[in-house]
Amino acid sequence: MRRDTRITSNQFSSSFLSCEKDVEEILRKLFIASKPYSDILKRLLVINTKDCLDNQDSEVINKKLAEMSLSKLKQEGYITLEPKLRMEEHNEIQSYIVIGCDNFTPNMTNPEFRDCTVTFDIICHTDYWDLGNYRVRPLKIAGYIDGILNNAKLSGIGRFNFMGCNQLVLDENLAGYTLMYRAVHGSDDRIPSNEE
């Protein structure tokens, strides 16, 4: 007996498939829709000098930041969705944000969705942590991410609630912090269709 294993669009539904839209919404909020804070966040990632926040008038720095779009941040590895850091020889030392989704659970009020934990691993070279005046680069990055996203209502994701932050040490050269948020989908959220 031969069985038809093809799945039609009417039979197939998974809230895991909305994760790409969720991450896109998070990145849009962090790096496009939250100016001037998104510009400061970009500055902390891209400019690895001690005076990166204080040196606002440098034409060279401002030109480099103006050219750094969200897609270029992803392309050059400052933002990654894979648990892998690209450290190519002869490249400038840079800071990273690794975004992941974990701990999926059913949503009690909206069974089409899975609530989840969204993590942001903020990883910086330890030689570039110090920003002067007791400021530390990965905590500044964490502060801007938290200020932009905590308790935010993100379309398609729902409410973003801070869960915690832990130190992350990879080795003597790379360390940072892991921010964790609970993405709780509301009754007005919906899974994006294929056309969206």
C-alpha contacts under 8 A as a table, 3 or more apart, distances in Angstrom:
res1	aa1	res2	aa2	distance
7	I	11	Q	6.33
7	I	12	F	6.54
8	T	11	Q	5.48
8	T	12	F	6.52
9	S	12	F	5.31
9	S	13	S	7.79
10	N	13	S	7.86
14	S	17	L	5.70
14	S	18	S	7.73
14	S	112	E	7.49
15	S	18	S	5.38
15	S	19	C	7.47
15	S	112	E	6.20
15	S	113	F	5.11
15	S	114	R	6.26
15	S	191	I	6.58
16	F	19	C	5.59
16	F	114	R	7.41
17	L	20	E	6.79
18	S	21	K	5.37
18	S	22	D	6.31
18	S	191	I	5.96
18	S	192	P	6.57
19	C	22	D	4.86
19	C	23	V	6.14
20	E	23	V	5.25
20	E	24	E	6.15
21	K	24	E	4.99
21	K	25	E	6.16
21	K	156	G	7.49
21	K	192	P	7.62
22	D	25	E	5.13
22	D	26	I	6.27
22	D	156	G	6.43
22	D	157	I	5.70
23	V	26	I	4.98
23	V	27	L	6.16
24	E	27	L	5.22
24	E	28	R	6.09
25	E	28	R	5.05
25	E	29	K	6.14
25	E	154	L	7.04
25	E	155	S	7.48
25	E	156	G	7.98
26	I	29	K	5.17
26	I	30	L	6.17
26	I	149	L	7.99
26	I	154	L	7.62
27	L	30	L	5.01
27	L	31	F	5.89
27	L	32	I	7.65
27	L	70	L	7.79
28	R	31	F	5.53
28	R	32	I	5.12
28	R	33	A	6.12
29	K	32	I	5.87
29	K	33	A	4.88
29	K	34	S	6.03
29	K	148	I	7.45
29	K	149	L	7.77
30	L	33	A	6.73
30	L	34	S	6.22
30	L	38	S	5.68
30	L	145	I	6.83
30	L	148	I	6.57
30	L	149	L	7.61
31	F	34	S	6.69
31	F	35	K	7.77
31	F	38	S	4.66
31	F	39	D	7.11
31	F	41	L	7.60
31	F	42	K	7.19
31	F	70	L	6.62
32	I	35	K	6.74
32	I	38	S	6.43
32	I	70	L	7.77
33	A	38	S	7.50
34	S	37	Y	5.71
34	S	38	S	5.32
34	S	148	I	6.99
35	K	38	S	5.03
35	K	39	D	6.13
36	P	39	D	5.30
36	P	40	I	6.63
37	Y	40	I	5.12
37	Y	41	L	6.22
37	Y	144	Y	6.76
37	Y	148	I	7.75
38	S	41	L	4.98
38	S	42	K	6.13
38	S	144	Y	7.86
39	D	42	K	5.06
39	D	43	R	6.14
40	I	43	R	4.92
40	I	44	L	6.25
40	I	53	L	7.41
41	L	44	L	5.18
41	L	45	L	6.45
41	L	141	I	6.08
41	L	144	Y	6.33
41	L	145	I	7.73
42	K	45	L	5.19
42	K	46	V	6.07
42	K	65	L	7.34
43	R	46	V	5.33
43	R	47	I	5.55
43	R	52	C	6.69
43	R	53	L	7.20
43	R	65	L	6.86
44	L	47	I	5.93
44	L	48	N	7.14
44	L	52	C	6.74
44	L	53	L	7.31
44	L	95	S	7.93
44	L	137	R	6.87
44	L	140	K	7.80
44	L	141	I	6.59
45	L	48	N	7.19
45	L	78	Y	6.79
45	L	94	Q	6.78
45	L	95	S	5.12
45	L	96	Y	6.78
45	L	141	I	7.76
46	V	65	L	7.55
46	V	78	Y	7.54
46	V	94	Q	6.44
46	V	95	S	6.96
47	I	52	C	5.78
47	I	61	I	7.51
47	I	94	Q	7.80
48	N	52	C	6.76
48	N	93	I	7.31
48	N	94	Q	6.52
48	N	95	S	7.67
48	N	128	Y	6.30
49	T	52	C	5.28
49	T	128	Y	6.88
49	T	131	L	7.70
50	K	53	L	7.98
50	K	128	Y	6.92
50	K	130	D	6.41
50	K	131	L	4.53
50	K	132	G	6.67
51	D	54	D	5.05
51	D	55	N	5.69
51	D	131	L	6.40
51	D	132	G	7.74
52	C	55	N	5.64
52	C	56	Q	7.69
52	C	131	L	7.70
53	L	56	Q	6.73
55	N	58	S	6.17
56	Q	62	N	7.51
57	D	62	N	7.43
58	S	61	I	5.35
58	S	62	N	6.10
59	E	62	N	5.09
59	E	63	K	5.92
60	V	63	K	5.24
60	V	64	K	6.24
61	I	64	K	5.11
61	I	65	L	6.18
62	N	65	L	5.10
62	N	66	A	6.06
63	K	66	A	5.07
63	K	67	E	6.35
64	K	67	E	5.32
64	K	68	M	6.44
65	L	68	M	5.04
66	A	69	S	7.36
68	M	71	S	7.99
68	M	72	K	5.64
68	M	73	L	6.20
69	S	72	K	5.07
69	S	73	L	6.17
70	L	73	L	5.03
70	L	74	K	6.38
71	S	74	K	5.14
71	S	75	Q	6.01
72	K	75	Q	4.77
72	K	76	E	5.89
73	L	76	E	5.40
73	L	77	G	6.24
73	L	78	Y	5.24
73	L	79	I	5.90
74	K	77	G	5.14
74	K	78	Y	5.94
74	K	79	I	4.84
74	K	80	T	6.05
75	Q	78	Y	7.84
76	E	79	I	7.89
77	G	80	T	5.85
77	G	85	L	7.25
77	G	86	R	6.61
77	G	96	Y	7.07
78	Y	94	Q	7.06
78	Y	95	S	6.20
78	Y	96	Y	4.60
78	Y	97	I	6.18
79	I	96	Y	5.84
79	I	97	I	4.87
79	I	98	V	5.96
79	I	99	I	7.58
80	T	83	P	7.51
80	T	84	K	7.73
80	T	85	L	7.87
80	T	96	Y	7.56
80	T	97	I	6.37
80	T	98	V	4.91
80	T	99	I	6.37
81	L	98	V	5.70
81	L	99	I	5.10
81	L	100	G	6.26
82	E	98	V	6.99
82	E	99	I	7.64
82	E	100	G	7.73
83	P	98	V	6.66
83	P	100	G	7.98
85	L	96	Y	7.82
87	M	91	N	7.18
88	E	91	N	5.73
93	I	125	H	7.18
94	Q	124	C	6.90
94	Q	125	H	7.21
95	S	122	I	7.52
95	S	123	I	5.80
95	S	124	C	4.50
95	S	125	H	6.78
96	Y	121	D	7.72
96	Y	122	I	5.78
96	Y	123	I	5.09
96	Y	124	C	6.40
97	I	120	F	6.17
97	I	121	D	5.50
97	I	122	I	4.74
97	I	123	I	6.43
98	V	119	T	7.87
98	V	120	F	5.62
98	V	121	D	4.94
98	V	122	I	6.66
99	I	118	V	7.15
99	I	119	T	5.69
99	I	120	F	4.79
99	I	121	D	6.52
100	G	118	V	5.72
100	G	119	T	5.17
100	G	120	F	6.68
101	C	104	F	7.84
101	C	116	C	6.48
101	C	117	T	5.67
101	C	118	V	4.57
101	C	119	T	6.25
102	D	116	C	5.87
102	D	117	T	5.11
102	D	118	V	6.37
102	D	119	T	7.61
103	N	116	C	5.37
103	N	117	T	5.64
104	F	114	R	5.72
104	F	115	D	5.59
104	F	116	C	4.27
104	F	117	T	6.90
105	T	114	R	5.25
105	T	115	D	5.26
105	T	116	C	6.18
106	P	111	P	6.59
106	P	113	F	6.69
106	P	114	R	4.69
106	P	115	D	6.09
107	N	110	N	5.41
107	N	111	P	5.56
107	N	112	E	7.74
107	N	113	F	5.85
107	N	114	R	5.39
107	N	115	D	5.65
107	N	184	V	7.52
107	N	185	H	6.97
108	M	111	P	6.30
109	T	186	G	7.44
109	T	187	S	6.54
110	N	113	F	5.97
110	N	185	H	7.32
110	N	186	G	6.91
110	N	187	S	5.75
111	P	114	R	7.42
112	E	190	R	7.88
112	E	191	I	7.60
113	F	185	H	6.76
113	F	191	I	7.70
114	R	185	H	7.58
115	D	182	R	7.29
115	D	183	A	5.62
115	D	184	V	5.11
115	D	185	H	6.12
116	C	182	R	5.87
116	C	183	A	5.42
116	C	184	V	7.13
117	T	180	M	6.46
117	T	181	Y	5.50
117	T	182	R	4.56
117	T	183	A	6.04
118	V	180	M	5.80
118	V	181	Y	5.22
118	V	182	R	6.29
118	V	183	A	6.78
119	T	178	T	6.53
119	T	179	L	5.57
119	T	180	M	4.57
119	T	181	Y	6.44
120	F	178	T	5.50
120	F	179	L	5.05
120	F	180	M	6.54
121	D	168	L	7.75
121	D	176	G	7.29
121	D	177	Y	5.96
121	D	178	T	4.40
121	D	179	L	6.51
122	I	138	P	6.10
122	I	141	I	7.40
122	I	142	A	7.21
122	I	175	A	7.97
122	I	176	G	5.32
122	I	177	Y	5.29
122	I	178	T	6.09
122	I	179	L	7.83
123	I	138	P	6.85
123	I	168	L	7.80
123	I	174	L	6.31
123	I	175	A	5.33
123	I	176	G	4.54
123	I	177	Y	6.83
124	C	128	Y	6.99
124	C	129	W	6.76
124	C	137	R	7.49
124	C	138	P	6.41
124	C	174	L	5.66
124	C	175	A	5.75
124	C	176	G	5.90
125	H	128	Y	5.58
125	H	129	W	6.78
125	H	173	N	5.37
125	H	174	L	4.64
125	H	175	A	6.56
126	T	129	W	5.26
126	T	172	E	7.22
126	T	173	N	5.19
126	T	174	L	5.69
126	T	175	A	6.35
127	D	130	D	7.44
127	D	173	N	7.25
128	Y	131	L	7.51
128	Y	137	R	7.25
129	W	136	V	5.17
129	W	137	R	4.78
129	W	138	P	6.72
130	D	134	Y	7.39
130	D	135	R	6.28
130	D	136	V	5.04
130	D	137	R	6.35
131	L	134	Y	7.19
131	L	135	R	5.19
131	L	136	V	5.70
131	L	137	R	6.25
132	G	135	R	5.57
132	G	136	V	7.71
135	R	139	L	7.82
135	R	140	K	7.14
136	V	139	L	5.56
136	V	140	K	6.16
137	R	140	K	5.10
137	R	141	I	6.24
138	P	141	I	5.05
138	P	142	A	6.09
138	P	176	G	5.54
138	P	177	Y	6.62
139	L	142	A	4.81
139	L	143	G	5.92
139	L	176	G	7.83
139	L	177	Y	7.34
140	K	143	G	4.93
140	K	144	Y	6.37
141	I	144	Y	5.31
141	I	145	I	6.26
142	A	145	I	5.13
142	A	146	D	5.97
142	A	177	Y	7.54
142	A	179	L	7.01
143	G	146	D	5.13
143	G	147	G	5.94
144	Y	147	G	4.97
144	Y	148	I	6.11
145	I	148	I	5.30
145	I	149	L	6.02
146	D	149	L	5.24
146	D	150	N	5.21
146	D	162	F	7.77
147	G	150	N	6.06
148	I	152	A	7.43
149	L	152	A	5.15
149	L	160	F	6.62
150	N	160	F	5.81
150	N	161	N	5.65
150	N	162	F	5.76
150	N	181	Y	7.79
151	N	159	R	6.05
151	N	160	F	4.95
151	N	161	N	5.11
151	N	162	F	7.28
152	A	159	R	5.81
152	A	160	F	5.43
152	A	161	N	7.73
153	K	157	I	7.56
153	K	158	G	5.43
153	K	159	R	4.55
153	K	160	F	6.44
154	L	157	I	5.31
154	L	158	G	5.31
154	L	159	R	6.36
154	L	160	F	7.43
155	S	158	G	6.13
155	S	189	D	6.87
156	G	185	H	7.67
156	G	189	D	5.12
156	G	190	R	5.99
156	G	191	I	6.96
156	G	192	P	7.63
157	I	160	F	7.84
157	I	183	A	6.44
157	I	184	V	7.09
157	I	185	H	5.64
157	I	186	G	7.99
157	I	189	D	6.80
158	G	183	A	6.37
158	G	184	V	5.44
158	G	185	H	4.18
158	G	186	G	5.31
158	G	189	D	6.41
159	R	182	R	7.99
159	R	183	A	5.82
159	R	184	V	5.26
159	R	185	H	6.41
159	R	186	G	7.26
160	F	181	Y	6.10
160	F	182	R	5.74
160	F	183	A	4.79
160	F	184	V	6.51
161	N	181	Y	5.22
161	N	182	R	5.07
161	N	183	A	6.55
161	N	184	V	7.75
162	F	179	L	7.98
162	F	180	M	6.24
162	F	181	Y	4.47
162	F	182	R	6.43
163	M	179	L	7.83
163	M	180	M	5.30
163	M	181	Y	5.05
163	M	182	R	6.36
164	G	179	L	6.10
164	G	180	M	5.36
164	G	181	Y	7.23
165	C	177	Y	6.56
165	C	178	T	5.39
165	C	179	L	4.49
165	C	180	M	6.12
166	N	177	Y	5.50
166	N	178	T	5.22
166	N	179	L	6.82
167	Q	175	A	7.74
167	Q	176	G	5.92
167	Q	177	Y	4.32
167	Q	178	T	6.27
168	L	175	A	5.53
168	L	176	G	5.02
168	L	177	Y	4.88
168	L	178	T	6.27
169	V	172	E	7.62
169	V	174	L	6.52
169	V	175	A	4.24
169	V	176	G	6.32
170	L	173	N	7.68
170	L	174	L	5.49
170	L	175	A	5.52
171	D	174	L	5.44
171	D	175	A	6.76
172	E	175	A	7.45
185	H	189	D	6.24
186	G	189	D	5.48
192	P	195	E	7.99
192	P	196	E	6.12
193	S	196	E	5.52
